Amino acid sequence: MESTQAIQARREDIVKQIQGMRFVRGTVNEQFLAVRHKGKKEPVRRGPYFLFSRHEGGRTVGHRLTTPDEVTQARQDVAQYKIFMALCEEFVGLTERLCELERAHEAVVQSEALKKTPKWRSKLTRK
């Protein structure tokens, strides 16, 4: 069974990790284009061209990544976002577990307090 101190320590570790993160929401996609050449029946497939896209305000927005460094950086930033989301999910789970443990502890304390109440006092007050 986990202790509340261990859960709290892990939550603090997650917050520290999140504070140092830099990320972007979105995806890096490869785009191929079919280009027709003069004198040829079939189009020639060109690419890949890399495109960064994400949803903003109900619309998909994006821009072309033109250099290999931009592609590498965008992929790293998107990967960091996925790690961020996983840490957020873990944080939520730990917080829920911490609340459950605290409520269970409070219930035990209250039931122990009721058990320690002497029964003979209630008979004396009736007389």
N, CA, C and O of each residue as an XYZ file, in Angstrom:
508
protein
N       0.835     -1.179      0.000
C       0.000      0.000      0.000
C       0.881      1.245      0.000
O       1.862      1.332      0.740
N       0.521      2.180     -0.823
C       1.286      3.409     -0.924
C       0.979      4.332      0.250
O      -0.143      4.383      0.755
N       2.003      5.050      0.662
C       1.787      6.020      1.718
C       1.488      7.381      1.102
O       1.835      7.653     -0.048
N       0.848      8.213      1.881
C       0.538      9.552      1.384
C       1.813     10.347      1.121
O       1.842     11.188      0.222
N       2.870     10.089      1.897
C       4.134     10.790      1.685
C       4.755     10.404      0.345
O       5.296     11.258     -0.359
N       4.680      9.120     -0.010
C       5.244      8.667     -1.286
C       4.457      9.252     -2.461
O       5.039      9.656     -3.468
N       3.151      9.291     -2.323
C       2.323      9.859     -3.386
C       2.611     11.345     -3.538
O       2.754     11.846     -4.653
N       2.696     12.046     -2.418
C       2.973     13.485     -2.463
C       4.346     13.753     -3.074
O       4.503     14.705     -3.839
N       5.334     12.935     -2.752
C       6.684     13.110     -3.315
C       6.666     12.909     -4.831
O       7.313     13.660     -5.562
N       5.939     11.913     -5.302
C       5.851     11.680     -6.749
C       5.140     12.839     -7.442
O       5.541     13.247     -8.532
N       4.097     13.367     -6.826
C       3.401     14.521     -7.395
C       4.355     15.713     -7.531
O       4.335     16.418     -8.539
N       5.181     15.930     -6.521
C       6.148     17.028     -6.572
C       7.184     16.794     -7.668
O       7.591     17.738     -8.346
N       7.611     15.551     -7.847
C       8.548     15.219     -8.933
C       7.936     15.526    -10.292
O       8.603     16.063    -11.176
N       6.668     15.184    -10.454
C       5.977     15.440    -11.730
C       5.918     16.939    -12.010
O       6.161     17.377    -13.135
N       5.593     17.722    -10.981
C       5.526     19.178    -11.166
C       6.893     19.725    -11.581
O       6.970     20.588    -12.456
N       7.951     19.243    -10.976
C       9.307     19.690    -11.339
C       9.633     19.327    -12.786
O      10.214     20.129    -13.517
N       9.259     18.115    -13.195
C       9.509     17.707    -14.579
C       8.746     18.588    -15.557
O       9.290     18.995    -16.584
N       7.500     18.881    -15.247
C       6.660     19.681    -16.136
C       7.196     21.104    -16.257
O       7.133     21.701    -17.332
N       7.722     21.649    -15.164
C       8.218     23.013    -15.193
C       9.348     23.202    -16.196
O       9.482     24.283    -16.768
N      10.156     22.184    -16.419
C      11.287     22.299    -17.328
C      10.977     21.928    -18.772
O      11.868     21.964    -19.621
N       9.731     21.573    -19.062
C       9.399     21.085    -20.399
C       9.066     22.218    -21.360
O       8.520     23.252    -20.975
N       9.412     21.989    -22.622
C       9.026     22.868    -23.724
C       8.427     21.979    -24.797
O       9.044     21.000    -25.215
N       7.220     22.319    -25.246
C       6.529     21.444    -26.191
C       5.549     22.234    -27.023
O       5.262     23.398    -26.744
N       5.036     21.576    -28.058
C       3.948     22.126    -28.870
C       2.924     21.026    -29.091
O       3.269     19.848    -29.192
N       1.650     21.428    -29.163
C       0.594     20.489    -29.503
C       0.533     20.403    -31.018
O       0.661     21.419    -31.702
N       0.344     19.230    -31.537
C       0.197     19.080    -32.971
C       0.839     17.792    -33.469
O       1.187     16.902    -32.693
N       0.981     17.723    -34.787
C       1.584     16.547    -35.414
C       2.495     16.990    -36.550
O       2.339     18.066    -37.128
N       3.446     16.122    -36.844
C       4.309     16.317    -38.014
C       3.892     15.254    -39.024
O       3.957     14.056    -38.749
N       3.467     15.709    -40.184
C       2.976     14.802    -41.215
C       3.863     14.859    -42.452
O       4.457     15.892    -42.764
N       3.939     13.737    -43.144
C       4.603     13.690    -44.441
C       3.546     13.885    -45.506
O       2.474     13.280    -45.465
N       3.864     14.730    -46.447
C       2.918     15.016    -47.519
C       3.588     14.682    -48.854
O       4.730     15.069    -49.099
N       2.878     13.974    -49.694
C       3.363     13.643    -51.037
C       2.426     14.292    -52.051
O       1.212     14.324    -51.851
N       2.981     14.794    -53.109
C       2.184     15.435    -54.147
C       2.325     14.680    -55.455
O       3.406     14.195    -55.792
N       1.226     14.583    -56.190
C       1.248     13.969    -57.523
C       1.394     15.104    -58.542
O       0.521     15.964    -58.661
N       2.505     15.090    -59.267
C       2.797     16.164    -60.221
C       2.769     15.588    -61.630
O       3.408     14.573    -61.907
N       2.036     16.232    -62.506
C       1.970     15.807    -63.908
C       3.104     16.471    -64.682
O       3.357     17.666    -64.535
N       3.777     15.681    -65.502
C       4.822     16.198    -66.380
C       4.314     16.190    -67.812
O       3.482     15.365    -68.191
N       4.833     17.123    -68.598
C       4.445     17.183    -70.011
C       4.832     15.891    -70.711
O       5.929     15.366    -70.519
N       3.942     15.407    -71.498
C       4.213     14.224    -72.296
C       4.072     12.901    -71.554
O       4.293     11.850    -72.157
N       3.719     12.908    -70.288
C       3.552     11.662    -69.521
C       2.109     11.532    -69.091
O       1.460     12.511    -68.725
N       1.613     10.293    -69.143
C       0.220     10.040    -68.765
C       0.043     10.046    -67.238
O      -0.867     10.686    -66.711
N       0.898      9.348    -66.566
C       0.772      9.178    -65.122
C       1.520     10.291    -64.380
O       2.609     10.690    -64.794
N       0.935     10.794    -63.281
C       1.648     11.803    -62.491
C       2.799     11.159    -61.713
O       2.763      9.974    -61.383
N       3.798     11.957    -61.437
C       4.965     11.517    -60.678
C       4.750     11.931    -59.217
O       4.329     13.052    -58.932
N       5.039     11.028    -58.324
C       4.862     11.306    -56.891
C       6.103     12.037    -56.376
O       7.223     11.549    -56.527
N       5.901     13.202    -55.772
C       6.992     14.010    -55.238
C       6.848     14.103    -53.728
O       5.739     14.151    -53.196
N       7.970     14.127    -53.058
C       7.941     14.276    -51.607
C       8.924     13.341    -50.953
O       9.699     12.700    -51.664
N       8.939     13.231    -49.706
C       7.950     13.794    -48.789
C       8.243     15.264    -48.476
O       9.396     15.690    -48.410
N       7.170     16.018    -48.288
C       7.225     17.364    -47.754
C       6.651     17.267    -46.353
O       5.631     16.613    -46.135
N       7.298     17.910    -45.419
C       6.866     17.789    -44.026
C       6.006     18.981    -43.642
O       6.299     20.127    -43.982
N       4.932     18.671    -42.919
C       3.946     19.664    -42.547
C       3.651     19.539    -41.057
O       3.361     18.450    -40.563
N       3.727     20.658    -40.349
C       3.325     20.691    -38.948
C       1.900     21.225    -38.901
O       1.611     22.266    -39.491
N       0.995     20.518    -38.198
C      -0.393     20.980    -38.117
C      -0.950     20.738    -36.725
O      -0.504     19.860    -35.986
N      -1.959     21.564    -36.396
C      -2.671     21.418    -35.123
C      -4.012     22.111    -35.231
O      -4.264     22.878    -36.161
N      -4.879     21.823    -34.249
C      -6.217     22.422    -34.214
C      -6.177     23.669    -33.338
O      -5.684     23.637    -32.210
N      -6.694     24.746    -33.865
C      -6.820     25.993    -33.110
C      -8.185     26.589    -33.403
O      -8.507     26.869    -34.558
N      -8.965     26.779    -32.396
C     -10.265     27.415    -32.571
C     -11.191     26.682    -33.521
O     -11.936     27.310    -34.272
N     -11.150     25.355    -33.494
C     -12.029     24.566    -34.346
C     -11.531     24.406    -35.772
O     -12.216     23.803    -36.599
N     -10.369     24.926    -36.071
C      -9.814     24.818    -37.420
C      -8.438     24.175    -37.354
O      -7.752     24.256    -36.336
N      -8.046     23.541    -38.436
C      -6.713     22.977    -38.534
C      -5.804     24.011    -39.190
O      -6.085     24.509    -40.280
N      -4.728     24.314    -38.512
C      -3.744     25.242    -39.059
C      -2.412     24.523    -39.147
O      -2.142     23.616    -38.360
N      -1.597     24.911    -40.076
C      -0.311     24.261    -40.227
C       0.632     25.080    -41.073
O       0.254     26.078    -41.688
N       1.866     24.632    -41.084
C       2.859     25.252    -41.942
C       3.890     24.211    -42.364
O       4.100     23.205    -41.687
N       4.505     24.474    -43.464
C       5.476     23.556    -44.031
C       6.795     23.690    -43.286
O       7.238     24.796    -42.976
N       7.409     22.561    -43.006
C       8.738     22.531    -42.390
C       9.741     22.354    -43.530
O       9.710     21.345    -44.233
N      10.615     23.316    -43.709
C      11.447     23.333    -44.912
C      12.834     22.744    -44.721
O      13.449     22.296    -45.690
N      13.338     22.733    -43.498
C      14.693     22.203    -43.290
C      14.631     20.951    -42.418
O      13.688     20.766    -41.649
N      15.639     20.100    -42.544
C      15.679     18.912    -41.676
C      15.732     19.270    -40.187
O      15.196     18.543    -39.350
N      16.379     20.390    -39.862
C      16.438     20.812    -38.459
C      15.051     21.172    -37.932
O      14.719     20.857    -36.789
N      14.244     21.829    -38.757
C      12.875     22.159    -38.352
C      12.053     20.899    -38.119
O      11.270     20.828    -37.171
N      12.231     19.917    -38.977
C      11.494     18.654    -38.832
C      11.903     17.959    -37.544
O      11.050     17.488    -36.791
N      13.209     17.893    -37.287
C      13.714     17.241    -36.080
C      13.198     17.951    -34.832
O      12.737     17.306    -33.890
N      13.277     19.278    -34.830
C      12.820     20.047    -33.665
C      11.320     19.892    -33.455
O      10.872     19.730    -32.319
N      10.546     19.938    -34.514
C       9.093     19.782    -34.392
C       8.737     18.401    -33.851
O       7.845     18.276    -33.012
N       9.419     17.372    -34.321
C       9.148     16.014    -33.816
C       9.492     15.905    -32.334
O       8.763     15.267    -31.576
N      10.593     16.521    -31.917
C      10.966     16.497    -30.498
C       9.938     17.239    -29.650
O       9.569     16.783    -28.568
N       9.482     18.384    -30.150
C       8.492     19.169    -29.410
C       7.173     18.419    -29.259
O       6.550     18.459    -28.198
N       6.752     17.739    -30.318
C       5.514     16.957    -30.265
C       5.684     15.766    -29.311
O       4.760     15.430    -28.570
N       6.856     15.133    -29.329
C       7.116     14.014    -28.419
C       7.087     14.490    -26.965
O       6.594     13.780    -26.089
N       7.613     15.689    -26.707
C       7.574     16.247    -25.360
C       6.131     16.486    -24.906
O       5.806     16.302    -23.733
N       5.280     16.891    -25.831
C       3.874     17.106    -25.496
C       3.221     15.792    -25.077
O       2.429     15.764    -24.135
N       3.547     14.716    -25.767
C       2.986     13.409    -25.404
C       3.446     12.992    -24.012
O       2.669     12.425    -23.244
N       4.706     13.271    -23.687
C       5.221     12.976    -22.346
C       4.501     13.841    -21.320
O       4.136     13.364    -20.245
N       4.296     15.119    -21.652
C       3.573     16.039    -20.776
C       2.176     15.507    -20.459
O       1.754     15.515    -19.302
N       1.462     15.048    -21.482
C       0.113     14.535    -21.279
C       0.124     13.279    -20.402
O      -0.763     13.099    -19.568
N       1.119     12.415    -20.586
C       1.225     11.214    -19.750
C       1.488     11.600    -18.296
O       0.922     10.999    -17.382
N       2.348     12.605    -18.077
C       2.616     13.061    -16.712
C       1.366     13.676    -16.087
O       1.108     13.485    -14.899
N       0.599     14.404    -16.875
C      -0.649     14.986    -16.365
C      -1.622     13.886    -15.945
O      -2.254     13.988    -14.893
N      -1.747     12.848    -16.748
C      -2.626     11.726    -16.397
C      -2.161     11.047    -15.115
O      -2.977     10.695    -14.263
N      -0.852     10.864    -14.981
C      -0.314     10.253    -13.762
C      -0.593     11.146    -12.553
O      -0.953     10.657    -11.482
N      -0.423     12.460    -12.732
C      -0.677     13.407    -11.651
C      -2.128     13.336    -11.197
O      -2.400     13.329     -9.997
N      -3.049     13.284    -12.129
C      -4.472     13.186    -11.796
C      -4.744     11.891    -11.031
O      -5.450     11.900    -10.022
N      -4.189     10.785    -11.508
C      -4.385      9.503    -10.828
C      -3.833      9.515     -9.413
O      -4.466      9.001     -8.491
N      -2.647     10.105     -9.239
C      -2.054     10.184     -7.904
C      -2.884     11.070     -6.978
O      -3.058     10.755     -5.801
N      -3.392     12.169     -7.509
C      -4.208     13.067     -6.701
C      -5.494     12.381     -6.260
O      -5.917     12.530     -5.113
N      -6.114     11.638     -7.156
C      -7.318     10.887     -6.787
C      -7.006      9.859     -5.713
O      -7.763      9.704     -4.755
N      -5.892      9.156     -5.873
C      -5.485      8.143     -4.884
C      -5.214      8.797     -3.526
O      -5.578      8.256     -2.482
N      -4.574      9.961     -3.557
C      -4.287     10.680     -2.320
C      -5.578     11.067     -1.605
O      -5.672     10.937     -0.385
N      -6.562     11.535     -2.344
C      -7.865     11.882     -1.748
C      -8.534     10.655     -1.136
O      -9.092     10.725     -0.041
N      -8.475      9.533     -1.850
C      -9.074      8.301     -1.331
C      -8.411      7.874     -0.024
O      -9.095      7.495      0.926
N      -7.076      7.936      0.025
C      -6.356      7.547      1.243
C      -6.689      8.478      2.399
O      -6.867      8.027      3.531
N      -6.775      9.784      2.120
C      -7.089     10.735      3.187
C      -8.505     10.530      3.711
O      -8.736     10.615      4.917
N      -9.448     10.263      2.822
C     -10.825     10.014      3.268
C     -10.918      8.724      4.078
O     -11.622      8.666      5.086
N     -10.208      7.696      3.635
C     -10.211      6.430      4.377
C      -9.596      6.626      5.755
O     -10.081      6.066      6.738
N      -8.530      7.418      5.832
C      -7.889      7.687      7.118
C      -8.835      8.455      8.037
O      -8.924      8.151      9.226
N      -9.544      9.449      7.495
C     -10.508     10.212      8.294
C     -11.625      9.313      8.805
O     -12.067      9.467      9.944
N     -12.083      8.387      7.989
C     -13.146      7.470      8.399
C     -12.671      6.577      9.536
O     -13.423      6.314     10.475
N     -11.433      6.110      9.460
C     -10.880      5.261     10.519
C     -10.765      6.057     11.807
O     -11.108      5.553     12.877
N     -10.287      7.290     11.722
C     -10.140      8.131     12.915
C     -11.499      8.382     13.556
O     -11.629      8.319     14.779
N     -12.511      8.667     12.741
C     -13.850      8.913     13.286
C     -14.434      7.670     13.934
O     -15.056      7.758     14.993
N     -14.242      6.509     13.311
C     -14.785      5.286     13.904
C     -14.050      4.937     15.192
O     -14.659      4.414     16.125
N     -12.738      5.221     15.257
C     -11.991      4.970     16.494
C     -12.482      5.909     17.597
O     -12.573      5.508     18.757
N     -12.794      7.141     17.244
C     -13.287      8.089     18.243
C     -14.634      7.627     18.794
O     -14.890      7.775     19.989
N     -15.494      7.073     17.951
C     -16.783      6.572     18.413
C     -16.621      5.352     19.307
O     -17.371      5.180     20.268
N     -15.655      4.514     18.998
C     -15.433      3.314     19.814
C     -14.912      3.677     21.201
O     -15.186      2.959     22.162
N     -14.169      4.773     21.327
C     -13.578      5.146     22.609
C     -14.566      5.848     23.537
O     -14.258      6.063     24.709
N     -15.718      6.199     23.049
C     -16.729      6.845     23.891
C     -17.261      5.814     24.891
O     -17.792      4.773     24.505
N     -17.113      6.113     26.140
C     -17.589      5.134     27.138
C     -19.114      5.018     27.113
O     -19.834      6.011     27.001
N     -19.576      3.781     27.222
C     -21.015      3.530     27.171
C     -21.684      3.844     28.502
O     -22.872      4.163     28.517
N     -20.976      3.766     29.602
C     -21.600      3.981     30.905
C     -22.027      5.419     31.086
O     -22.925      5.677     31.887
N     -21.430      6.383     30.379
C     -21.821      7.776     30.530
C     -23.261      7.992     30.022
O     -24.025      8.771     30.592
N     -23.594      7.310     28.978
C     -24.926      7.519     28.435
C     -25.993      7.037     29.426
O     -27.095      7.585     29.451
N     -25.689      6.034     30.232
C     -26.655      5.555     31.238
C     -26.774      6.552     32.380
O     -27.854      6.723     32.946
N     -25.676      7.210     32.720
C     -25.695      8.178     33.820
C     -26.510      9.416     33.445
O     -27.197      9.992     34.288
N     -26.431      9.807     32.215
C     -27.135     11.024     31.799
C     -28.634     10.799     31.766
O     -29.393     11.766     31.832
N     -29.093      9.547     31.664
C     -30.523      9.266     31.616
C     -31.155      9.397     32.993
O     -32.352      9.669     33.077
N     -30.409      9.217     34.068
C     -30.960      9.218     35.431
C     -31.251     10.581     35.956
O     -31.716     10.721     37.088
